[in-house]
Amino acid sequence: MRIAVVGAGWAGLAAAVELIRRGSSVTLFEAGRVAGGRARAVEIDGRRLDNGQHILLGAYHNTLALMRQVGADPDQLLIRHPLQISDSTGFKLTLPQWPAPWHVAWGLLRAHPVKAREKIKTARWMQGLKWRRFKVDPQLTVSAWLDAAGQTGQLRHHLWEPLCLAALNTPAEHASAQLFAHVLRDSLGSTRASDTDLLLPRDTLSELLPDPACRWLLAHGATLHFSHRVQHLSSDSSGVQIDGQAFDGAILAVAPQHLARLWPDTELPTAYEPIATVYLQFSAKTTLPYPLYNASGKVGQWVVDRGNGLLACVLSGHGDWEKLTDDQLATTLQAEMGLTGPVHWQRCIREKRATFSCRPQTPRPRWQTTSPAIRLAGDASWHEYPATLEGAVRSGQRAAQSF
């Protein structure tokens, strides 16, 4: 079969690789000059940096397997850390390298400064979630869910709400409890302790998948068209027409806001969330207590230590931070982290519609369309997860496997 893939983000690349593996002929169209979509490297002031921070977990099995398939070794490209949550207030939760679920139980038991009564209540709540197979009222927000469960203490403020914002890019008062429960199921609730491990890129996100995937696709006969924004798409009983070229089928792996133009008969999200990454370059000796740190300030959220004194501060979800200028953001974040050394370089990357808002029962596109020859892929179409790289990869593979 001759299949077109529109979009060279992680979903489109996963789809193209799977199609080739299954014997199809693949033509890939990408509007940008390079692959990777919202998870790729960009050139800024002579530096090669990521256009945003994407946290990978050991639970990303499909993503890690795909990396290996295209010749990218996760053991060489990713640094694996046992999960630790710590912040500027002194809160700390560290998971030991023990079998599941004892590593989580011990981490909760040793969490500081959380009272024993709250720890026991949380352990019972987590066990209840497992018994219910992580099924939650789909209409509940995370805040309402935590209220109903009596999760109102230190762990809520320092663990559950920050994790919700990091995973769903949506504040807890608006975020879907069911989606957050799925995240907990496949991380802290997993039967494999390694699933909770934090995986941080040694280099850029492009090195993890987009660049090696493109090399693999070219080596296996795929045709790649970059800087090509698809203008005309139609489907009939004979297949699909894309800008005058005939195909047996097509996979549309573009962001939801671009689907309306390509395939109007699609249910789309009604709300989106902004994300900003503020890069701050300190002296090479500057390090964080742990590579992923909760700034826990009025503005600051998560900070990623990229090494050699470069910190990437991540701000996601609508909030007061949007009103601040880039310079104000940098100054505020430095103060909240308590770092007094000079900032040698700084840059803020903002995206107003970075991802769909993970609110209860928010509309999301279905991967099957009204045309038997067209499938959709992308993290928004993988309804079990919020916007994650793993969801994007799984959605692309599912679409490809349907042909």
C-alpha positions in Angstrom: 0.0 0.0 0.0 1.1 3.6 -0.6 0.3 5.6 2.5 0.9 9.4 3.1 1.7 10.7 6.6 1.0 14.4 7.2 3.1 15.7 10.0 6.6 14.7 11.2 6.1 15.1 14.9 6.6 12.1 17.2 3.2 10.6 16.2 3.8 11.0 12.5 7.3 9.5 12.7 6.0 6.6 14.8 3.3 6.0 12.1 5.8 6.2 9.2 8.2 3.7 10.9 5.4 1.3 11.6 4.1 1.5 8.1 7.5 0.8 6.6 7.9 -2.1 9.0 4.6 -3.6 7.8 5.6 -3.3 4.2 3.9 -0.1 3.0 5.4 2.6 0.8 5.5 5.9 2.8 5.5 9.5 1.8 5.8 12.0 4.7 4.8 15.7 4.4 6.0 18.2 7.0 5.2 21.9 7.0 8.3 22.8 9.0 11.9 22.5 8.0 12.8 19.8 10.5 11.0 16.9 12.2 9.9 16.7 15.8 6.9 19.0 16.1 6.6 20.4 19.6 9.5 18.2 20.9 12.6 19.1 18.9 15.8 21.1 19.0 16.0 24.8 17.9 18.9 27.1 17.3 18.9 30.1 19.7 21.9 32.5 19.8 24.2 29.8 18.6 22.9 27.3 21.1 21.1 24.1 20.2 18.2 23.8 22.8 14.8 22.1 23.0 11.8 24.1 22.1 10.2 22.9 25.3 10.8 20.4 28.1 9.3 17.0 27.9 9.8 14.6 30.8 10.1 11.0 29.9 9.4 8.1 32.4 10.4 4.5 32.5 6.8 3.7 31.7 7.2 5.0 28.1 7.7 1.5 26.8 6.6 2.2 23.2 8.7 5.3 22.9 11.8 3.5 24.2 11.2 0.6 21.9 10.8 2.9 18.9 14.0 4.6 19.7 15.8 1.3 19.7 14.2 0.3 16.4 15.5 3.4 14.6 19.0 3.0 16.1 18.8 5.4 19.0 20.0 3.7 22.2 18.0 5.0 25.2 20.7 3.7 27.6 23.2 6.1 25.9 20.9 9.0 25.2 18.9 9.2 28.5 20.0 9.5 32.1 17.9 7.3 34.4 17.1 8.6 37.9 14.9 7.0 40.6 12.0 9.5 41.0 12.4 12.2 43.6 10.1 15.1 44.3 11.7 18.0 46.2 11.1 21.7 46.5 12.3 24.9 48.1 10.2 24.5 51.2 12.1 21.4 52.3 9.6 18.8 51.1 11.2 15.7 49.8 9.9 12.3 48.6 12.4 9.8 47.2 11.7 6.4 45.8 14.4 3.8 46.6 15.5 1.2 44.0 13.3 -1.5 45.5 10.6 -3.7 43.8 7.1 -2.3 43.3 5.0 -1.4 45.2 7.4 -1.3 48.2 9.5 1.5 46.6 6.4 3.8 46.6 5.3 2.7 50.1 8.8 3.4 51.5 8.9 6.8 49.7 5.6 7.8 51.2 6.7 6.6 54.6 9.9 8.6 54.5 8.3 11.7 52.9 9.3 14.9 54.8 7.8 16.8 56.6 4.5 14.9 56.3 2.8 13.6 59.4 2.2 9.9 59.9 -1.5 10.2 59.9 -1.5 11.8 56.4 0.9 9.2 55.1 -1.4 6.3 56.2 -4.5 8.1 54.8 -2.7 8.5 51.4 -1.5 4.9 51.4 -5.1 3.7 51.9 -6.3 6.1 49.2 -3.7 4.7 46.7 -4.7 1.2 47.5 -8.4 2.0 47.0 -7.5 3.4 43.6 -5.8 0.1 42.7 -8.9 -1.8 43.8 -11.1 0.4 41.6 -8.6 -0.1 38.7 -8.0 3.7 38.7 -11.5 4.4 37.6 -12.7 7.9 38.6 -15.9 9.8 38.0 -15.2 11.3 34.5 -16.8 14.6 35.5 -14.5 15.3 38.5 -11.6 17.7 38.5 -8.4 16.8 40.3 -9.2 19.4 43.0 -12.7 18.0 43.6 -11.3 14.4 43.6 -8.6 15.2 46.1 -11.2 17.1 48.3 -13.5 14.0 48.3 -10.6 11.7 49.2 -9.5 14.0 52.1 -6.2 14.7 50.4 -5.9 18.2 51.8 -2.5 18.2 53.5 1.2 18.5 52.6 1.1 15.7 50.0 -1.6 17.5 48.1 0.3 20.8 48.0 3.8 19.4 47.4 3.1 16.2 45.4 -0.3 15.7 43.8 -1.0 19.2 42.5 2.5 19.8 41.1 2.5 16.3 39.5 -0.9 17.1 38.0 0.3 20.3 36.5 3.5 18.7 35.1 1.6 15.7 33.6 -1.5 17.4 32.3 -0.3 21.0 31.7 -3.6 22.0 33.4 -4.0 23.4 36.9 -5.6 20.9 39.4 -8.8 23.0 39.7 -9.5 22.5 36.0 -7.8 19.2 35.2 -9.5 15.9 34.6 -9.2 13.5 37.6 -9.6 10.5 35.3 -6.7 11.4 33.1 -4.6 12.1 36.2 -5.6 8.7 37.6 -4.3 7.1 34.3 -1.0 8.8 34.8 -0.8 7.5 38.4 -1.8 4.0 37.3 1.1 3.8 34.8 3.7 5.4 37.1 3.3 5.3 40.9 0.7 2.5 40.6 2.7 0.3 38.2 3.8 -3.2 39.1 7.2 -2.3 37.6 9.4 -0.1 39.8 11.4 1.1 36.7 8.2 2.7 35.3 8.6 5.5 37.9 12.2 6.3 36.8 12.8 9.8 35.5 14.6 9.8 32.1 16.4 13.0 31.2 18.0 13.6 27.7 21.7 13.9 27.6 21.4 16.0 24.5 18.4 17.5 22.7 15.0 15.9 22.0 15.8 15.7 18.3 18.6 13.3 19.1 16.2 10.9 20.8 13.8 10.2 18.0 13.2 12.8 15.2 16.7 12.8 13.7 17.4 9.1 13.9 13.9 8.3 12.7 14.3 10.4 9.6 17.6 8.7 8.8 16.0 5.3 9.3 13.0 6.2 7.1 15.3 7.4 4.3 17.4 4.3 4.5 14.3 2.2 4.2 12.9 3.9 1.1 10.5 6.5 2.5 10.0 9.8 0.8 10.3 12.9 3.0 9.0 16.3 2.0 9.9 19.1 4.4 8.7 22.7 4.2 5.6 21.3 2.5 2.3 22.4 4.0 -0.4 20.3 2.5 -3.0 22.4 0.8 -5.5 20.0 -0.7 -6.8 16.8 0.8 -9.7 14.7 -0.5 -10.9 11.1 -0.2 -13.1 8.9 -2.3 -13.6 5.2 -2.9 -10.3 4.9 -4.7 -8.2 6.4 -1.9 -6.8 9.8 -1.0 -5.6 12.7 -3.0 -2.9 15.0 -1.4 -1.8 18.0 -3.5 -2.4 16.1 -6.7 -0.7 12.9 -5.6 -2.7 9.7 -5.2 -2.4 7.4 -2.2 -4.2 4.3 -0.9 -4.6 6.0 2.5 -3.4 8.8 4.8 -2.5 9.4 8.4 -3.0 13.0 9.6 -0.6 13.5 12.5 -0.9 17.2 13.0 -1.9 19.4 16.0 -5.6 19.6 16.7 -5.8 23.3 15.7 -4.5 22.3 12.2 -7.0 19.5 11.7 -9.9 21.7 11.1 -8.4 22.9 7.8 -7.3 19.4 6.6 -10.3 17.4 7.8 -13.2 19.6 9.0 -15.3 16.6 10.1 -13.4 16.2 13.3 -14.2 16.8 17.0 -11.6 19.2 18.4 -10.7 20.4 21.8 -12.4 23.6 22.9 -9.6 24.9 25.2 -5.8 25.0 25.0 -3.1 25.7 27.6 0.1 27.8 27.2 3.6 26.6 28.1 6.7 28.7 28.5 10.3 27.5 29.0 12.7 30.1 30.6 16.3 29.2 30.1 18.7 30.6 32.6 22.5 30.2 32.2 24.4 30.4 35.5 28.0 29.5 36.1 28.9 25.9 35.3 29.1 25.0 39.0 25.5 25.8 39.6 23.4 22.7 40.2 20.0 21.7 41.6 19.6 19.2 44.5 17.9 16.9 41.9 17.7 17.2 38.1 13.9 17.8 38.3 13.0 20.4 41.0 9.8 21.9 42.1 10.4 25.7 42.4 7.1 25.9 44.4 6.9 29.7 44.2 4.1 32.0 43.4 5.3 31.9 39.8 7.8 29.1 39.5 6.7 25.5 38.8 9.2 22.9 37.6 12.9 23.4 36.9 15.1 21.0 34.9 18.8 21.0 35.4 20.3 20.6 31.9 23.9 20.6 33.2 26.8 23.0 33.1 24.7 25.6 34.9 21.8 25.7 32.4 18.4 25.6 34.1 15.1 25.2 32.1 12.2 26.6 34.1 8.8 25.3 32.9 5.6 27.2 33.3 2.4 25.5 32.0 -1.3 26.2 32.3 -3.0 29.6 32.4 -1.9 31.7 35.3 -0.5 35.1 36.5 2.9 34.3 34.9 1.4 35.1 31.5 1.2 38.8 32.4 5.0 39.0 33.1 7.5 40.0 30.5 10.4 37.7 29.7 12.8 39.7 31.8 10.3 39.8 34.7 9.8 36.1 34.5 13.6 35.5 34.6 14.1 37.8 37.6 11.2 36.3 39.5 12.2 32.7 38.9 15.8 33.4 39.9 14.6 35.0 43.2 12.2 32.1 43.9 14.9 29.6 43.5 17.2 31.5 45.8 20.0 31.7 43.3 22.1 34.8 43.8 24.8 34.3 41.1 24.7 36.3 37.9 22.7 35.1 34.9 25.0 35.0 32.0 22.3 34.3 29.4 18.6 33.9 29.3 15.8 33.2 26.8 12.1 32.6 27.1 10.2 30.4 24.6 6.4 30.8 24.8 3.7 29.0 23.0 0.2 30.3 23.7 -1.6 27.1 22.4 1.0 24.6 23.3 -1.4 21.8 24.1 -5.0 20.9 24.6 -6.5 21.6 28.0 -7.0 18.3 29.9 -10.4 19.2 31.4 -13.1 16.7 32.4 -14.8 15.3 29.3 -13.1 17.8 27.0 -13.7 17.0 23.3 -10.8 15.2 21.6 -10.5 13.9 18.0 -11.2 10.3 17.3 -8.5 8.4 15.5 -11.0 6.9 13.0 -12.6 9.3 10.6 -15.6 9.3 8.3 -13.3 8.1 5.5 -12.1 4.5 5.5 -8.8 5.7 4.0 -7.9 8.4 6.5 -6.7 7.9 10.1 -5.7 10.5 12.7 -2.7 10.4 15.0 -1.3 12.6 17.7 -1.4 12.9 21.4 -4.8 14.4 21.4 -6.2 11.3 19.7 -4.8 9.0 22.4 -7.7 9.5 24.8 -6.2 7.5 27.7 -3.4 10.0 28.3 -2.9 13.7 28.4 -0.5 15.3 25.9 2.6 13.0 26.3 5.3 11.7 23.9 4.2 8.2 24.8 0.6 9.0 23.8 1.8 10.5 20.5 3.9 7.4 19.7 1.2 5.0 20.5 -1.4 6.9 18.5 0.9 6.8 15.4 1.5 3.1 15.7 -2.2 2.4 16.2 -3.1 4.4 13.0 -0.4 2.6 11.0 -1.5 -0.9 12.2 -5.0 -0.3 11.0 -4.0 -0.3 7.3 
